[in-house]
């Protein structure tokens, strides 16, 4: 594999990005001190005085105001525990597979199908592809991404050579196969 190092570099960058997305970036922003000043007033005693000087009933004496300092402790956040359940791909013998010759070379689909059967795939159907293509690609129906990735590994293909079946060239008589190995000139 000439460009295997490239796959390692891509995986490393994706791993770093996933780590930042999960754990977050450190936050060193200081928390401000909050001061809350209560507003209270106490009414003046309104009992009549026996002297000739009268105190108006509406006069209020301002109360002393206490200033309370509240300090908020900095909080640290920890990533929530996430539980991921991984489902193992189906056994090779449980996946319906077709091979299409897109190499234009006689017997390319047959040789690839024989190789798949030695790996444990059963009843691999062989077809002629409608287009001649340069590179071999594994196509999958929705829900069979993991099985397609495993088949790509079986053929020493990079993950970039796995795609949804909607992107595949036409194959006459293709039915309900879950994976399609479209053999290109590189494997023909």
Protein Blocks (a to p, Z undefined) as FASTA:
>chain_A
ZZlmmmmmmmmmmmmmmmmmmnopadfbdcddddddddddddddfbdcfbfbdcdfkbcc
ddddddddddddddddddddddddddddddfklpccddddfkopghklmmmmmmmmmnop
ahiacdddfbdcfbdcddddehilmmmmmmmmmnopafklgccfklpccdehiakbfbdc
dddfklZZ
